[in-house]
């Protein structure tokens, strides 16, 4: 019986070459930098909203975080 090996994973170059051929190097680079900028902006926004209470998060349209679990073991001592 022959063992079938999984195909070698494609490198980033294999994914980018068709995009560069079709759209051009500068457009691909511009899109990559724009995507990175968007990810950094979203991460910065998430960090700035982390301190809000669940009520304020709900008021601005964000999902409220789950309330922390109560430690009932402390009450039973």
C-alpha positions as CSV (number, residue, x, y, z in Angstrom):
1,X,0.0,0.0,0.0
2,X,1.3,3.4,-0.9
3,X,1.3,6.2,1.7
4,X,-0.1,9.4,0.3
5,X,1.8,12.4,1.7
6,X,-0.1,15.6,2.2
7,X,0.9,18.3,-0.3
8,X,3.6,20.7,0.8
9,X,2.0,23.9,2.2
10,X,2.1,26.8,-0.2
11,X,4.4,29.7,0.7
12,X,3.3,33.3,0.9
13,X,5.0,33.9,-2.4
14,X,2.7,31.4,-4.2
15,X,-0.3,33.3,-2.9
16,X,1.0,36.8,-3.6
17,X,2.4,36.2,-7.2
18,X,-1.0,36.0,-8.9
19,X,-2.3,39.0,-7.0
20,X,0.8,41.1,-8.0
21,X,0.5,39.9,-11.6
22,X,-3.1,40.9,-11.8
23,X,-3.2,44.1,-9.7
24,X,0.4,45.3,-9.6
25,X,2.9,45.5,-6.8
26,X,2.0,48.9,-5.5
27,X,-1.7,48.1,-5.2
28,X,-1.0,44.9,-3.3
29,X,1.4,46.7,-1.0
30,X,-1.0,49.5,-0.4
31,X,-3.8,47.0,0.4
32,X,-1.5,45.1,2.8
33,X,-0.5,48.2,4.7
34,X,-4.2,49.4,4.8
35,X,-5.2,46.0,6.3
36,X,-2.5,46.2,8.9
37,X,-3.5,49.7,9.8
38,X,-7.1,48.6,10.2
39,X,-6.1,45.7,12.5
40,X,-4.0,48.0,14.7
41,X,-6.8,50.6,14.9
42,X,-9.3,47.9,15.9
43,X,-6.9,46.5,18.6
44,X,-6.4,50.0,19.9
45,X,-10.1,50.6,20.1
46,X,-10.7,47.3,21.9
47,X,-8.0,48.2,24.5
48,X,-9.6,51.7,25.0
49,X,-13.1,50.1,25.6
50,X,-11.9,47.4,27.9
51,X,-12.4,49.5,31.1
52,X,-16.1,50.3,30.4
53,X,-18.8,48.8,32.6
54,X,-21.3,46.4,31.0
55,X,-24.0,49.1,31.1
56,X,-21.9,51.5,29.1
57,X,-20.8,48.8,26.7
58,X,-24.5,48.0,26.0
59,X,-25.4,51.7,25.6
60,X,-22.7,52.1,22.9
61,X,-23.8,49.0,21.1
62,X,-21.1,46.5,22.3
63,X,-22.0,43.2,23.8
64,X,-21.8,43.4,27.6
65,X,-19.3,41.1,29.1
66,X,-20.5,38.3,31.2
67,X,-20.6,39.2,34.9
68,X,-17.9,37.6,37.0
69,X,-18.9,34.4,38.8
70,X,-19.6,34.8,42.4
71,X,-17.5,32.7,44.7
72,X,-20.2,31.1,46.9
73,X,-17.5,29.0,48.7
74,X,-16.5,32.2,50.6
75,X,-20.1,32.6,51.9
76,X,-20.2,29.0,53.2
77,X,-17.3,29.4,55.6
